[in-house]
Amino acid sequence: MPVHDNKTHALTNVSGIARDTTARRDAENLAREASAKLERSVQELERVNASIQLLAQMMDALQACSTVEESFDVFRKYCGRLLPGMWGALYLLRSSRDLLEPVAQFGARLKDRPGEAELLPPEDCLGMRRGRVHAVTDPDTDLVCSHWRAAHQSTGAAPTLCLPLAAQGDMIGLLAFRSVAGQPIEEGLAQQARSMAEQIALSLSSLKLREQLRRQSIVDSLTGLYNRRFLDESILRELARASRKSQPLSLLMLDLDHFKKWNDTRGHDAGDQVLRLVGSELQRAVRGSDLACRFGGEEFAILMPETDPDIALERANTIRERIGRIDIEYGGQVAGRISVSIGIAAFPIHAKDANSLVRAADAALYEAKGAGRDRVMLPQDAAAPPAAGRASTA
């Protein structure tokens, strides 16, 4: 064989080997890229599944809440895990609808936070103005909400996300998020935030409706005091607690003197005004641990935990005097004043159960009425003297 043919054959072999090596290398690179891509896909799928599970756990926790306040703790615990690298605040729209009030915050260490959330007018948020999500990817080119400007000035500009909370067409609040490290908010996190906002809005709306219905069932609409139904429940609960702790419990029964005459001479609207004023005065006069109720008609009740008859007597006289000083205005002028008679009964001295406690306090009230009104009495006790300068039959 000629020499040049051998050389040509050798070169061909080398070239073939080089091509094979390159092909194998390319195949290996493609395999590694495919493997890395598959690994990233698996990791992303695992992250999405973990997020879905966390979101489901949050939904279960929200559904288990009995009050709006309980849901705030759920928000704090889950949002930081669902939205890592972000700081956020939950705002609720006040009943006046003129301010958004921060009720919960989450995310980042305190020193890295872009300023604590404060009250803000709804118009300061572009998302609230438009009624839809407002995302800021580049603070230098995108429109930034007014409420983020202070944070941008103190810690630097960063992407933000504002999600108005609405349920059944009613705007109830705002979720506001900010990237703590200034990194872009990934679309996956943004979508997660939207899903979370929907669930929080539905849960808050349901809890608010539940609280409203409960309040309507236990609060007297005219006076704003609790009603008799709630009093009956509370007496049983407080009696059990007083018995367990060996503590006293006092019940005051109050009745407005000559209220029927007031109604007959001035009309029912004037009578309603009297009841509203007395209800407001009782709310101011009682302690935080006390329970003031409208028992029915012109009769009221105050439940005083951990209060013995002597202290109850002292406080009842103070309440009687305060009600007696109310100037009742009707028709643009002072229509007069009204007095109140009060009966007191205490556990365990005068009664051992709820029914006997109410009966004993009611009996003391009628003793006060029979003794001349405008006074406080304990069961089978002598009448306390009327206030100075006031007729006992007022």
Order of alpha helices (4+ residues) and beta strands (2+ residues): alpha-alpha-beta-beta-alpha-beta-alpha-beta-beta-alpha-alpha-beta-alpha-alpha-beta-beta-alpha-beta-beta-beta-alpha-beta
